[in-house]
Structure formats: structure tokens, C-alpha cells
Amino acid sequence: MANTKDYAYTARGTDGKVVKGRIEASSETAVVTKLRTMGVSPISINEAGLGTGLNKELSIGNFGKNVGLKDLAVMSRQMSTRSAPASRSSAL
């Protein structure tokens, strides 16, 4: 979809429970339509800002795909484990 935005929503399901989530749509009106077709009644809809913490997406170089912060943290941990110097007892 061209020109879409991320929206955070709070809605009430048919069972009366409050549901929270994110949805991609071109406008708030489109979000309301999508939520109603999902069978939930919207309570609040806000344009979602950039992710924070482990939900933040990072763009590294020209790879063409965003790398999640969690994936980057796992890769860094794996690389540090592989490149850690061997202890004296394992070297002997």
C-alpha cells in the first residue's frame, strides 16, 4: 500500500474485552473501517510514532530491509561470544 501510516488502536471486542494493537492504513477513517470489519468497536486511534525500545526499526546501510533492534542485540551478543578470548584453562 502506498502512502500508509502505522496506527495504534484500542478497541472493544464482541465479548466486551479491550483489545490493543497496531494496524497499517491510509487514514483514521480507513482504520475504523478495518477494525469494524474485524468485528471490534474502536475506542481510540492514534498515529503511531517511531518505535521505541525493542520495537524500534533501524536501517543499516543499503540492505533495503530494516533490522529490528532486538535482532541487532542478538547478533551483537553472538558476535561478542564468538570473538571473546579463550580463557587460560581452555587454552592449555
N, C-alpha and C positions, 0 to 999 in steps of 0.2 A: 504494500500500500504506500503510495506516495503521499508525503506531507502528513504523516500521522504523528501523534504525540502519545506519551505514556500518561495514563490517569490512574490515580489511586482512588478506590471507592470503598464505601461502607454501605452495605445493603442488608435487607431483611429477607430471609428465605421464606418459602411457603410454610415451613414448620415453625416460624417465628424466631429462629435463631439469627443472630447478627453475623454477617459474613463480610470479611475484608479481603481485598485483593487489588490486583493491578490489571489494567486492560489497555490495549492499544487501539486508538480510534482517531478520526479526523477532527472531532469536536465533542463537546459535552453532550450535545443532543444525540450524537451517534453512540456515546457511551450509555445513555439512558435507554436507547433502543436495544442495544446489545444486551444490557442487563435484564430488561423486560423479557426478551426472547429466551434468556437463560432461566426465567421463572423467579427472579428476585426483584424486590422493590428497592430502588436506590434511596439511601438516606443522605449521603453526602458524596460529592465527587470533587476531587481536586487534581489539578495538573501536577503530576509527579515531577519533582525536581531531579537533579542528578542523584544517583545512588550514593549512599554513604556507607562507611564500614566495608563489610564484605559484599555488599550489593553494588558497589561502585565498579563501573567498567573502565578499563584502561586501554588505551590504544598504544601499541608498541610498534614503532617503525611503520613499514608499508606492508604489513602482513595481510591487511584487508579484513581482519577479524578482530574484534575486541577481546581482550583477555581479562577475565574476571580477577579481582583482587585475591580471592580465595585460591584460584588456580596458580596465580603468581606466588602466593605464600607457600603453597605445597611444593612447587618447583624449586623455589629458593631453599626450602628445608632439605629437599632431596639432594640438591647440588652441594650444600654445605656438608651433608653427611658423606657424600662421595669424595669430597676434596679434603676432609678432615685428616690431619696427620695421624698415622698409626701410633698407638701407644707403645711404650718401650717393651712391654711384656709380649705384645703380638709381633714385634719386630725380631725378637730373639728366637 
